[in-house]
Amino acid sequence: MNPSADRARQIQRHIADVLRRNWDPLSVADHPETSDEYDSYVGGVYRLLETNASAKQVAEHLVASRPKGWAMRTPRQRRSCPSPRSS
């Protein structure tokens, strides 16, 4: 196998994990059946990171890329106001 391609896949898996655990605007991280919910964002984040984008640029990309109906809640807001799925 190509070591460069293997490394790229490993980084992309890590990005997907970070999006689920830390970004998670839909509060689906605790639901295994939704483990691929944010996979469509991985490529864009990966490309940004390849160009040494800042955390702010990545955050702006994620906000701009999300569907309009998604509420963007902070981790603190998610803890204090659970999503309808967790009720």
PDB file with one MODEL, atoms N, CA, C and O in Angstrom:
MODEL        1
ATOM      1  N   MET A   1       0.830  -1.187   0.000  1.00  0.00           N
ATOM      2  CA  MET A   1       0.000   0.000   0.000  1.00  0.00           C
ATOM      3  C   MET A   1       0.872   1.248   0.000  1.00  0.00           C
ATOM      4  O   MET A   1       2.035   1.213   0.401  1.00  0.00           O
ATOM      5  N   ASN A   2       0.301   2.321  -0.447  1.00  0.00           N
ATOM      6  CA  ASN A   2       0.970   3.597  -0.519  1.00  0.00           C
ATOM      7  C   ASN A   2       0.973   4.254   0.871  1.00  0.00           C
ATOM      8  O   ASN A   2      -0.095   4.568   1.397  1.00  0.00           O
ATOM      9  N   PRO A   3       2.153   4.469   1.475  1.00  0.00           N
ATOM     10  CA  PRO A   3       2.203   5.069   2.810  1.00  0.00           C
ATOM     11  C   PRO A   3       1.555   6.453   2.872  1.00  0.00           C
ATOM     12  O   PRO A   3       0.944   6.805   3.882  1.00  0.00           O
ATOM     13  N   SER A   4       1.680   7.224   1.821  1.00  0.00           N
ATOM     14  CA  SER A   4       1.089   8.557   1.795  1.00  0.00           C
ATOM     15  C   SER A   4      -0.438   8.468   1.821  1.00  0.00           C
ATOM     16  O   SER A   4      -1.091   9.221   2.545  1.00  0.00           O
ATOM     17  N   ALA A   5      -1.007   7.557   1.040  1.00  0.00           N
ATOM     18  CA  ALA A   5      -2.460   7.369   1.016  1.00  0.00           C
ATOM     19  C   ALA A   5      -2.958   6.826   2.355  1.00  0.00           C
ATOM     20  O   ALA A   5      -4.021   7.217   2.836  1.00  0.00           O
ATOM     21  N   ASP A   6      -2.176   5.915   2.953  1.00  0.00           N
ATOM     22  CA  ASP A   6      -2.542   5.386   4.269  1.00  0.00           C
ATOM     23  C   ASP A   6      -2.564   6.497   5.316  1.00  0.00           C
ATOM     24  O   ASP A   6      -3.464   6.554   6.154  1.00  0.00           O
ATOM     25  N   ARG A   7      -1.578   7.367   5.260  1.00  0.00           N
ATOM     26  CA  ARG A   7      -1.507   8.485   6.205  1.00  0.00           C
ATOM     27  C   ARG A   7      -2.689   9.432   6.000  1.00  0.00           C
ATOM     28  O   ARG A   7      -3.274   9.911   6.971  1.00  0.00           O
ATOM     29  N   ALA A   8      -3.039   9.701   4.755  1.00  0.00           N
ATOM     30  CA  ALA A   8      -4.179  10.576   4.459  1.00  0.00           C
ATOM     31  C   ALA A   8      -5.469   9.979   5.016  1.00  0.00           C
ATOM     32  O   ALA A   8      -6.278  10.699   5.602  1.00  0.00           O
ATOM     33  N   ARG A   9      -5.672   8.668   4.842  1.00  0.00           N
ATOM     34  CA  ARG A   9      -6.875   8.006   5.377  1.00  0.00           C
ATOM     35  C   ARG A   9      -6.902   8.069   6.903  1.00  0.00           C
ATOM     36  O   ARG A   9      -7.954   8.278   7.507  1.00  0.00           O
ATOM     37  N   GLN A  10      -5.740   7.887   7.515  1.00  0.00           N
ATOM     38  CA  GLN A  10      -5.653   7.954   8.972  1.00  0.00           C
ATOM     39  C   GLN A  10      -6.023   9.358   9.462  1.00  0.00           C
ATOM     40  O   GLN A  10      -6.764   9.494  10.436  1.00  0.00           O
ATOM     41  N   ILE A  11      -5.527  10.378   8.813  1.00  0.00           N
ATOM     42  CA  ILE A  11      -5.842  11.757   9.193  1.00  0.00           C
ATOM     43  C   ILE A  11      -7.329  12.027   8.999  1.00  0.00           C
ATOM     44  O   ILE A  11      -7.961  12.667   9.839  1.00  0.00           O
ATOM     45  N   GLN A  12      -7.884  11.544   7.901  1.00  0.00           N
ATOM     46  CA  GLN A  12      -9.307  11.762   7.639  1.00  0.00           C
ATOM     47  C   GLN A  12     -10.177  11.054   8.665  1.00  0.00           C
ATOM     48  O   GLN A  12     -11.217  11.584   9.057  1.00  0.00           O
ATOM     49  N   ARG A  13      -9.778   9.874   9.105  1.00  0.00           N
ATOM     50  CA  ARG A  13     -10.524   9.179  10.171  1.00  0.00           C
ATOM     51  C   ARG A  13     -10.473   9.993  11.465  1.00  0.00           C
ATOM     52  O   ARG A  13     -11.459  10.095  12.195  1.00  0.00           O
ATOM     53  N   HIS A  14      -9.301  10.566  11.728  1.00  0.00           N
ATOM     54  CA  HIS A  14      -9.153  11.392  12.935  1.00  0.00           C
ATOM     55  C   HIS A  14     -10.026  12.651  12.838  1.00  0.00           C
ATOM     56  O   HIS A  14     -10.663  13.036  13.818  1.00  0.00           O
ATOM     57  N   ILE A  15     -10.058  13.282  11.682  1.00  0.00           N
ATOM     58  CA  ILE A  15     -10.909  14.456  11.487  1.00  0.00           C
ATOM     59  C   ILE A  15     -12.367  14.091  11.746  1.00  0.00           C
ATOM     60  O   ILE A  15     -13.076  14.816  12.443  1.00  0.00           O
ATOM     61  N   ALA A  16     -12.815  12.970  11.186  1.00  0.00           N
ATOM     62  CA  ALA A  16     -14.206  12.530  11.384  1.00  0.00           C
ATOM     63  C   ALA A  16     -14.494  12.329  12.870  1.00  0.00           C
ATOM     64  O   ALA A  16     -15.563  12.694  13.358  1.00  0.00           O
ATOM     65  N   ASP A  17     -13.541  11.752  13.577  1.00  0.00           N
ATOM     66  CA  ASP A  17     -13.715  11.525  15.013  1.00  0.00           C
ATOM     67  C   ASP A  17     -13.806  12.855  15.762  1.00  0.00           C
ATOM     68  O   ASP A  17     -14.650  13.013  16.644  1.00  0.00           O
ATOM     69  N   VAL A  18     -12.951  13.800  15.420  1.00  0.00           N
ATOM     70  CA  VAL A  18     -12.974  15.112  16.075  1.00  0.00           C
ATOM     71  C   VAL A  18     -14.302  15.826  15.794  1.00  0.00           C
ATOM     72  O   VAL A  18     -14.878  16.443  16.690  1.00  0.00           O
ATOM     73  N   LEU A  19     -14.781  15.743  14.565  1.00  0.00           N
ATOM     74  CA  LEU A  19     -16.060  16.380  14.238  1.00  0.00           C
ATOM     75  C   LEU A  19     -17.185  15.780  15.076  1.00  0.00           C
ATOM     76  O   LEU A  19     -18.040  16.511  15.576  1.00  0.00           O
ATOM     77  N   ARG A  20     -17.192  14.461  15.234  1.00  0.00           N
ATOM     78  CA  ARG A  20     -18.238  13.808  16.040  1.00  0.00           C
ATOM     79  C   ARG A  20     -18.140  14.170  17.510  1.00  0.00           C
ATOM     80  O   ARG A  20     -19.151  14.454  18.153  1.00  0.00           O
ATOM     81  N   ARG A  21     -16.923  14.161  18.045  1.00  0.00           N
ATOM     82  CA  ARG A  21     -16.749  14.385  19.483  1.00  0.00           C
ATOM     83  C   ARG A  21     -16.772  15.851  19.883  1.00  0.00           C
ATOM     84  O   ARG A  21     -17.287  16.191  20.948  1.00  0.00           O
ATOM     85  N   ASN A  22     -16.222  16.725  19.043  1.00  0.00           N
ATOM     86  CA  ASN A  22     -16.032  18.109  19.458  1.00  0.00           C
ATOM     87  C   ASN A  22     -16.914  19.123  18.750  1.00  0.00           C
ATOM     88  O   ASN A  22     -17.266  20.148  19.336  1.00  0.00           O
ATOM     89  N   TRP A  23     -17.272  18.864  17.526  1.00  0.00           N
ATOM     90  CA  TRP A  23     -18.101  19.821  16.790  1.00  0.00           C
ATOM     91  C   TRP A  23     -19.566  19.467  17.006  1.00  0.00           C
ATOM     92  O   TRP A  23     -20.283  20.234  17.650  1.00  0.00           O
ATOM     93  N   ASP A  24     -20.020  18.373  16.509  1.00  0.00           N
ATOM     94  CA  ASP A  24     -21.319  17.735  16.763  1.00  0.00           C
ATOM     95  C   ASP A  24     -22.509  18.676  16.958  1.00  0.00           C
ATOM     96  O   ASP A  24     -23.144  18.629  18.012  1.00  0.00           O
ATOM     97  N   PRO A  25     -22.833  19.525  15.983  1.00  0.00           N
ATOM     98  CA  PRO A  25     -23.960  20.443  16.157  1.00  0.00           C
ATOM     99  C   PRO A  25     -25.314  19.749  16.262  1.00  0.00           C
ATOM    100  O   PRO A  25     -26.283  20.350  16.726  1.00  0.00           O
ATOM    101  N   LEU A  26     -25.390  18.502  15.838  1.00  0.00           N
ATOM    102  CA  LEU A  26     -26.658  17.768  15.911  1.00  0.00           C
ATOM    103  C   LEU A  26     -26.769  16.899  17.166  1.00  0.00           C
ATOM    104  O   LEU A  26     -27.786  16.241  17.385  1.00  0.00           O
ATOM    105  N   SER A  27     -25.723  16.904  17.980  1.00  0.00           N
ATOM    106  CA  SER A  27     -25.698  16.103  19.217  1.00  0.00           C
ATOM    107  C   SER A  27     -25.957  14.626  18.943  1.00  0.00           C
ATOM    108  O   SER A  27     -26.805  14.004  19.583  1.00  0.00           O
ATOM    109  N   VAL A  28     -25.220  14.076  17.988  1.00  0.00           N
ATOM    110  CA  VAL A  28     -25.396  12.671  17.630  1.00  0.00           C
ATOM    111  C   VAL A  28     -24.218  11.796  18.049  1.00  0.00           C
ATOM    112  O   VAL A  28     -24.210  10.599  17.760  1.00  0.00           O
ATOM    113  N   ALA A  29     -23.232  12.368  18.720  1.00  0.00           N
ATOM    114  CA  ALA A  29     -22.015  11.622  19.059  1.00  0.00           C
ATOM    115  C   ALA A  29     -22.286  10.368  19.876  1.00  0.00           C
ATOM    116  O   ALA A  29     -21.548   9.389  19.767  1.00  0.00           O
ATOM    117  N   ASP A  30     -23.324  10.383  20.685  1.00  0.00           N
ATOM    118  CA  ASP A  30     -23.618   9.239  21.545  1.00  0.00           C
ATOM    119  C   ASP A  30     -24.494   8.184  20.882  1.00  0.00           C
ATOM    120  O   ASP A  30     -24.943   7.241  21.535  1.00  0.00           O
ATOM    121  N   HIS A  31     -24.734   8.344  19.593  1.00  0.00           N
ATOM    122  CA  HIS A  31     -25.593   7.410  18.864  1.00  0.00           C
ATOM    123  C   HIS A  31     -24.768   6.698  17.787  1.00  0.00           C
ATOM    124  O   HIS A  31     -24.520   7.268  16.724  1.00  0.00           O
ATOM    125  N   PRO A  32     -24.341   5.457  18.050  1.00  0.00           N
ATOM    126  CA  PRO A  32     -23.470   4.745  17.113  1.00  0.00           C
ATOM    127  C   PRO A  32     -24.024   4.649  15.695  1.00  0.00           C
ATOM    128  O   PRO A  32     -23.251   4.609  14.738  1.00  0.00           O
ATOM    129  N   GLU A  33     -25.332   4.613  15.545  1.00  0.00           N
ATOM    130  CA  GLU A  33     -25.925   4.482  14.211  1.00  0.00           C
ATOM    131  C   GLU A  33     -25.716   5.740  13.363  1.00  0.00           C
ATOM    132  O   GLU A  33     -25.972   5.723  12.159  1.00  0.00           O
ATOM    133  N   THR A  34     -25.262   6.811  13.973  1.00  0.00           N
ATOM    134  CA  THR A  34     -25.029   8.056  13.233  1.00  0.00           C
ATOM    135  C   THR A  34     -23.533   8.362  13.100  1.00  0.00           C
ATOM    136  O   THR A  34     -23.155   9.515  12.891  1.00  0.00           O
ATOM    137  N   SER A  35     -22.696   7.356  13.219  1.00  0.00           N
ATOM    138  CA  SER A  35     -21.246   7.576  13.226  1.00  0.00           C
ATOM    139  C   SER A  35     -20.720   8.224  11.951  1.00  0.00           C
ATOM    140  O   SER A  35     -19.620   8.776  11.955  1.00  0.00           O
ATOM    141  N   ASP A  36     -21.480   8.171  10.861  1.00  0.00           N
ATOM    142  CA  ASP A  36     -21.018   8.768   9.604  1.00  0.00           C
ATOM    143  C   ASP A  36     -21.707  10.096   9.296  1.00  0.00           C
ATOM    144  O   ASP A  36     -21.594  10.604   8.181  1.00  0.00           O
ATOM    145  N   GLU A  37     -22.405  10.652  10.254  1.00  0.00           N
ATOM    146  CA  GLU A  37     -23.223  11.849  10.038  1.00  0.00           C
ATOM    147  C   GLU A  37     -22.440  13.025   9.453  1.00  0.00           C
ATOM    148  O   GLU A  37     -22.976  13.766   8.629  1.00  0.00           O
ATOM    149  N   TYR A  38     -21.204  13.207   9.857  1.00  0.00           N
ATOM    150  CA  TYR A  38     -20.434  14.369   9.416  1.00  0.00           C
ATOM    151  C   TYR A  38     -19.340  14.021   8.395  1.00  0.00           C
ATOM    152  O   TYR A  38     -18.470  14.846   8.116  1.00  0.00           O
ATOM    153  N   ASP A  39     -19.381  12.824   7.849  1.00  0.00           N
ATOM    154  CA  ASP A  39     -18.340  12.393   6.918  1.00  0.00           C
ATOM    155  C   ASP A  39     -18.217  13.293   5.691  1.00  0.00           C
ATOM    156  O   ASP A  39     -17.132  13.409   5.121  1.00  0.00           O
ATOM    157  N   SER A  40     -19.304  13.927   5.280  1.00  0.00           N
ATOM    158  CA  SER A  40     -19.236  14.791   4.097  1.00  0.00           C
ATOM    159  C   SER A  40     -18.414  16.053   4.361  1.00  0.00           C
ATOM    160  O   SER A  40     -18.061  16.760   3.417  1.00  0.00           O
ATOM    161  N   TYR A  41     -18.105  16.346   5.610  1.00  0.00           N
ATOM    162  CA  TYR A  41     -17.299  17.518   5.962  1.00  0.00           C
ATOM    163  C   TYR A  41     -15.805  17.206   6.011  1.00  0.00           C
ATOM    164  O   TYR A  41     -14.981  18.120   5.988  1.00  0.00           O
ATOM    165  N   VAL A  42     -15.459  15.949   6.077  1.00  0.00           N
ATOM    166  CA  VAL A  42     -14.067  15.547   6.281  1.00  0.00           C
ATOM    167  C   VAL A  42     -13.157  16.046   5.164  1.00  0.00           C
ATOM    168  O   VAL A  42     -12.090  16.593   5.442  1.00  0.00           O
ATOM    169  N   GLY A  43     -13.554  15.871   3.920  1.00  0.00           N
ATOM    170  CA  GLY A  43     -12.706  16.275   2.795  1.00  0.00           C
ATOM    171  C   GLY A  43     -12.373  17.755   2.809  1.00  0.00           C
ATOM    172  O   GLY A  43     -11.225  18.140   2.586  1.00  0.00           O
ATOM    173  N   GLY A  44     -13.373  18.586   3.072  1.00  0.00           N
ATOM    174  CA  GLY A  44     -13.138  20.028   3.116  1.00  0.00           C
ATOM    175  C   GLY A  44     -12.197  20.422   4.239  1.00  0.00           C
ATOM    176  O   GLY A  44     -11.308  21.252   4.047  1.00  0.00           O
ATOM    177  N   VAL A  45     -12.388  19.834   5.407  1.00  0.00           N
ATOM    178  CA  VAL A  45     -11.510  20.130   6.541  1.00  0.00           C
ATOM    179  C   VAL A  45     -10.100  19.633   6.236  1.00  0.00           C
ATOM    180  O   VAL A  45      -9.124  20.327   6.521  1.00  0.00           O
ATOM    181  N   TYR A  46      -9.991  18.455   5.669  1.00  0.00           N
ATOM    182  CA  TYR A  46      -8.684  17.905   5.318  1.00  0.00           C
ATOM    183  C   TYR A  46      -7.946  18.837   4.353  1.00  0.00           C
ATOM    184  O   TYR A  46      -6.767  19.130   4.551  1.00  0.00           O
ATOM    185  N   ARG A  47      -8.637  19.299   3.315  1.00  0.00           N
ATOM    186  CA  ARG A  47      -8.005  20.200   2.351  1.00  0.00           C
ATOM    187  C   ARG A  47      -7.551  21.500   3.020  1.00  0.00           C
ATOM    188  O   ARG A  47      -6.473  22.010   2.716  1.00  0.00           O
ATOM    189  N   LEU A  48      -8.359  22.027   3.917  1.00  0.00           N
ATOM    190  CA  LEU A  48      -7.960  23.232   4.635  1.00  0.00           C
ATOM    191  C   LEU A  48      -6.716  22.987   5.480  1.00  0.00           C
ATOM    192  O   LEU A  48      -5.800  23.809   5.496  1.00  0.00           O
ATOM    193  N   LEU A  49      -6.684  21.868   6.176  1.00  0.00           N
ATOM    194  CA  LEU A  49      -5.532  21.564   7.017  1.00  0.00           C
ATOM    195  C   LEU A  49      -4.266  21.352   6.192  1.00  0.00           C
ATOM    196  O   LEU A  49      -3.166  21.670   6.642  1.00  0.00           O
ATOM    197  N   GLU A  50      -4.425  20.816   4.990  1.00  0.00           N
ATOM    198  CA  GLU A  50      -3.266  20.655   4.099  1.00  0.00           C
ATOM    199  C   GLU A  50      -2.639  21.999   3.735  1.00  0.00           C
ATOM    200  O   GLU A  50      -1.445  22.071   3.445  1.00  0.00           O
ATOM    201  N   THR A  51      -3.438  23.056   3.749  1.00  0.00           N
ATOM    202  CA  THR A  51      -2.945  24.388   3.398  1.00  0.00           C
ATOM    203  C   THR A  51      -2.596  25.204   4.648  1.00  0.00           C
ATOM    204  O   THR A  51      -2.429  26.422   4.575  1.00  0.00           O
ATOM    205  N   ASN A  52      -2.490  24.527   5.785  1.00  0.00           N
ATOM    206  CA  ASN A  52      -2.156  25.178   7.056  1.00  0.00           C
ATOM    207  C   ASN A  52      -3.179  26.237   7.468  1.00  0.00           C
ATOM    208  O   ASN A  52      -2.817  27.278   8.016  1.00  0.00           O
ATOM    209  N   ALA A  53      -4.445  25.968   7.203  1.00  0.00           N
ATOM    210  CA  ALA A  53      -5.512  26.880   7.606  1.00  0.00           C
ATOM    211  C   ALA A  53      -5.539  26.993   9.126  1.00  0.00           C
ATOM    212  O   ALA A  53      -5.179  26.058   9.840  1.00  0.00           O
ATOM    213  N   SER A  54      -5.967  28.137   9.595  1.00  0.00           N
ATOM    214  CA  SER A  54      -6.084  28.360  11.037  1.00  0.00           C
ATOM    215  C   SER A  54      -7.354  27.682  11.569  1.00  0.00           C
ATOM    216  O   SER A  54      -8.232  27.287  10.802  1.00  0.00           O
ATOM    217  N   ALA A  55      -7.426  27.559  12.882  1.00  0.00           N
ATOM    218  CA  ALA A  55      -8.631  27.010  13.508  1.00  0.00           C
ATOM    219  C   ALA A  55      -9.839  27.875  13.160  1.00  0.00           C
ATOM    220  O   ALA A  55     -10.938  27.360  12.954  1.00  0.00           O
ATOM    221  N   LYS A  56      -9.633  29.183  13.094  1.00  0.00           N
ATOM    222  CA  LYS A  56     -10.726  30.092  12.749  1.00  0.00           C
ATOM    223  C   LYS A  56     -11.213  29.822  11.323  1.00  0.00           C
ATOM    224  O   LYS A  56     -12.419  29.839  11.074  1.00  0.00           O
ATOM    225  N   GLN A  57     -10.309  29.578  10.400  1.00  0.00           N
ATOM    226  CA  GLN A  57     -10.699  29.288   9.018  1.00  0.00           C
ATOM    227  C   GLN A  57     -11.473  27.977   8.931  1.00  0.00           C
ATOM    228  O   GLN A  57     -12.451  27.879   8.190  1.00  0.00           O
ATOM    229  N   VAL A  58     -11.046  26.986   9.674  1.00  0.00           N
ATOM    230  CA  VAL A  58     -11.761  25.703   9.686  1.00  0.00           C
ATOM    231  C   VAL A  58     -13.161  25.902  10.273  1.00  0.00           C
ATOM    232  O   VAL A  58     -14.141  25.387   9.733  1.00  0.00           O
ATOM    233  N   ALA A  59     -13.252  26.645  11.373  1.00  0.00           N
ATOM    234  CA  ALA A  59     -14.559  26.907  11.994  1.00  0.00           C
ATOM    235  C   ALA A  59     -15.474  27.659  11.033  1.00  0.00           C
ATOM    236  O   ALA A  59     -16.656  27.332  10.921  1.00  0.00           O
ATOM    237  N   GLU A  60     -14.944  28.654  10.345  1.00  0.00           N
ATOM    238  CA  GLU A  60     -15.746  29.409   9.382  1.00  0.00           C
ATOM    239  C   GLU A  60     -16.225  28.516   8.241  1.00  0.00           C
ATOM    240  O   GLU A  60     -17.353  28.652   7.768  1.00  0.00           O
ATOM    241  N   HIS A  61     -15.367  27.610   7.809  1.00  0.00           N
ATOM    242  CA  HIS A  61     -15.745  26.657   6.753  1.00  0.00           C
ATOM    243  C   HIS A  61     -16.900  25.773   7.227  1.00  0.00           C
ATOM    244  O   HIS A  61     -17.861  25.555   6.489  1.00  0.00           O
ATOM    245  N   LEU A  62     -16.806  25.271   8.445  1.00  0.00           N
ATOM    246  CA  LEU A  62     -17.851  24.393   8.970  1.00  0.00           C
ATOM    247  C   LEU A  62     -19.177  25.135   9.102  1.00  0.00           C
ATOM    248  O   LEU A  62     -20.229  24.592   8.764  1.00  0.00           O
ATOM    249  N   VAL A  63     -19.132  26.352   9.583  1.00  0.00           N
ATOM    250  CA  VAL A  63     -20.359  27.142   9.718  1.00  0.00           C
ATOM    251  C   VAL A  63     -20.957  27.414   8.339  1.00  0.00           C
ATOM    252  O   VAL A  63     -22.166  27.283   8.151  1.00  0.00           O
ATOM    253  N   ALA A  64     -20.117  27.790   7.378  1.00  0.00           N
ATOM    254  CA  ALA A  64     -20.605  28.109   6.032  1.00  0.00           C
ATOM    255  C   ALA A  64     -21.124  26.878   5.300  1.00  0.00           C
ATOM    256  O   ALA A  64     -21.985  27.001   4.429  1.00  0.00           O
ATOM    257  N   SER A  65     -20.622  25.705   5.633  1.00  0.00           N
ATOM    258  CA  SER A  65     -20.976  24.472   4.927  1.00  0.00           C
ATOM    259  C   SER A  65     -22.214  23.779   5.470  1.00  0.00           C
ATOM    260  O   SER A  65     -22.786  22.917   4.802  1.00  0.00           O
ATOM    261  N   ARG A  66     -22.629  24.142   6.663  1.00  0.00           N
ATOM    262  CA  ARG A  66     -23.742  23.422   7.287  1.00  0.00           C
ATOM    263  C   ARG A  66     -25.067  23.791   6.630  1.00  0.00           C
ATOM    264  O   ARG A  66     -25.220  24.900   6.118  1.00  0.00           O
ATOM    265  N   PRO A  67     -26.015  22.876   6.642  1.00  0.00           N
ATOM    266  CA  PRO A  67     -27.351  23.199   6.140  1.00  0.00           C
ATOM    267  C   PRO A  67     -27.957  24.348   6.955  1.00  0.00           C
ATOM    268  O   PRO A  67     -27.686  24.475   8.149  1.00  0.00           O
ATOM    269  N   LYS A  68     -28.751  25.157   6.326  1.00  0.00           N
ATOM    270  CA  LYS A  68     -29.301  26.360   6.966  1.00  0.00           C
ATOM    271  C   LYS A  68     -30.144  26.058   8.207  1.00  0.00           C
ATOM    272  O   LYS A  68     -30.208  26.892   9.110  1.00  0.00           O
ATOM    273  N   GLY A  69     -30.774  24.924   8.276  1.00  0.00           N
ATOM    274  CA  GLY A  69     -31.631  24.603   9.409  1.00  0.00           C
ATOM    275  C   GLY A  69     -30.900  24.137  10.652  1.00  0.00           C
ATOM    276  O   GLY A  69     -31.513  23.993  11.710  1.00  0.00           O
ATOM    277  N   TRP A  70     -29.614  23.901  10.547  1.00  0.00           N
ATOM    278  CA  TRP A  70     -28.865  23.413  11.696  1.00  0.00           C
ATOM    279  C   TRP A  70     -28.602  24.524  12.682  1.00  0.00           C
ATOM    280  O   TRP A  70     -28.117  25.591  12.307  1.00  0.00           O
ATOM    281  N   ALA A  71     -28.914  24.288  13.925  1.00  0.00           N
ATOM    282  CA  ALA A  71     -28.554  25.225  14.990  1.00  0.00           C
ATOM    283  C   ALA A  71     -27.127  24.906  15.413  1.00  0.00           C
ATOM    284  O   ALA A  71     -26.773  23.741  15.590  1.00  0.00           O
ATOM    285  N   MET A  72     -26.328  25.919  15.572  1.00  0.00           N
ATOM    286  CA  MET A  72     -24.951  25.716  16.020  1.00  0.00           C
ATOM    287  C   MET A  72     -24.897  25.993  17.512  1.00  0.00           C
ATOM    288  O   MET A  72     -24.959  27.144  17.944  1.00  0.00           O
ATOM    289  N   ARG A  73     -24.781  24.936  18.289  1.00  0.00           N
ATOM    290  CA  ARG A  73     -24.737  25.089  19.734  1.00  0.00           C
ATOM    291  C   ARG A  73     -23.347  24.768  20.238  1.00  0.00           C
ATOM    292  O   ARG A  73     -22.672  23.888  19.705  1.00  0.00           O
ATOM    293  N   THR A  74     -22.923  25.477  21.256  1.00  0.00           N
ATOM    294  CA  THR A  74     -21.629  25.219  21.874  1.00  0.00           C
ATOM    295  C   THR A  74     -21.765  23.991  22.772  1.00  0.00           C
ATOM    296  O   THR A  74     -22.879  23.601  23.121  1.00  0.00           O
ATOM    297  N   PRO A  75     -20.627  23.373  23.153  1.00  0.00           N
ATOM    298  CA  PRO A  75     -20.717  22.237  24.077  1.00  0.00           C
ATOM    299  C   PRO A  75     -21.452  22.612  25.369  1.00  0.00           C
ATOM    300  O   PRO A  75     -22.204  21.798  25.905  1.00  0.00           O
ATOM    301  N   ARG A  76     -21.247  23.826  25.872  1.00  0.00           N
ATOM    302  CA  ARG A  76     -21.929  24.257  27.088  1.00  0.00           C
ATOM    303  C   ARG A  76     -23.442  24.301  26.869  1.00  0.00           C
ATOM    304  O   ARG A  76     -24.207  23.866  27.729  1.00  0.00           O
ATOM    305  N   GLN A  77     -23.872  24.824  25.725  1.00  0.00           N
ATOM    306  CA  GLN A  77     -25.303  24.874  25.422  1.00  0.00           C
ATOM    307  C   GLN A  77     -25.875  23.470  25.288  1.00  0.00           C
ATOM    308  O   GLN A  77     -27.001  23.224  25.718  1.00  0.00           O
ATOM    309  N   ARG A  78     -25.117  22.540  24.697  1.00  0.00           N
ATOM    310  CA  ARG A  78     -25.616  21.174  24.544  1.00  0.00           C
ATOM    311  C   ARG A  78     -25.800  20.509  25.898  1.00  0.00           C
ATOM    312  O   ARG A  78     -26.746  19.744  26.088  1.00  0.00           O
ATOM    313  N   ARG A  79     -24.906  20.792  26.842  1.00  0.00           N
ATOM    314  CA  ARG A  79     -25.041  20.202  28.181  1.00  0.00           C
ATOM    315  C   ARG A  79     -26.228  20.787  28.929  1.00  0.00           C
ATOM    316  O   ARG A  79     -26.933  20.063  29.631  1.00  0.00           O
ATOM    317  N   SER A  80     -26.458  22.096  28.788  1.00  0.00           N
ATOM    318  CA  SER A  80     -27.524  22.734  29.557  1.00  0.00           C
ATOM    319  C   SER A  80     -28.897  22.591  28.888  1.00  0.00           C
ATOM    320  O   SER A  80     -29.928  22.726  29.548  1.00  0.00           O
ATOM    321  N   CYS A  81     -28.907  22.324  27.604  1.00  0.00           N
ATOM    322  CA  CYS A  81     -30.168  22.210  26.865  1.00  0.00           C
ATOM    323  C   CYS A  81     -30.065  21.002  25.928  1.00  0.00           C
ATOM    324  O   CYS A  81     -29.703  21.158  24.762  1.00  0.00           O
ATOM    325  N   PRO A  82     -30.376  19.812  26.419  1.00  0.00           N
ATOM    326  CA  PRO A  82     -30.218  18.599  25.612  1.00  0.00           C
ATOM    327  C   PRO A  82     -31.040  18.653  24.328  1.00  0.00           C
ATOM    328  O   PRO A  82     -32.078  19.310  24.252  1.00  0.00           O
ATOM    329  N   SER A  83     -30.547  17.950  23.342  1.00  0.00           N
ATOM    330  CA  SER A  83     -31.278  17.878  22.075  1.00  0.00           C
ATOM    331  C   SER A  83     -32.540  17.051  22.263  1.00  0.00           C
ATOM    332  O   SER A  83     -32.639  16.279  23.216  1.00  0.00           O
ATOM    333  N   PRO A  84     -33.504  17.206  21.363  1.00  0.00           N
ATOM    334  CA  PRO A  84     -34.746  16.419  21.475  1.00  0.00           C
ATOM    335  C   PRO A  84     -34.499  14.923  21.484  1.00  0.00           C
ATOM    336  O   PRO A  84     -35.258  14.179  22.105  1.00  0.00           O
ATOM    337  N   ARG A  85     -33.440  14.459  20.799  1.00  0.00           N
ATOM    338  CA  ARG A  85     -33.158  13.022  20.761  1.00  0.00           C
ATOM    339  C   ARG A  85     -32.781  12.482  22.126  1.00  0.00           C
ATOM    340  O   ARG A  85     -33.048  11.318  22.425  1.00  0.00           O
ATOM    341  N   SER A  86     -32.162  13.310  22.963  1.00  0.00           N
ATOM    342  CA  SER A  86     -31.706  12.793  24.257  1.00  0.00           C
ATOM    343  C   SER A  86     -32.770  12.952  25.330  1.00  0.00           C
ATOM    344  O   SER A  86     -32.569  12.490  26.453  1.00  0.00           O
ATOM    345  N   SER A  87     -33.890  13.585  25.028  1.00  0.00           N
ATOM    346  CA  SER A  87     -34.956  13.788  26.022  1.00  0.00           C
ATOM    347  C   SER A  87     -35.736  12.522  26.243  1.00  0.00           C
ATOM    348  O   SER A  87     -36.671  12.504  27.044  1.00  0.00           O
TER     349      SER A  87
ENDMDL
END
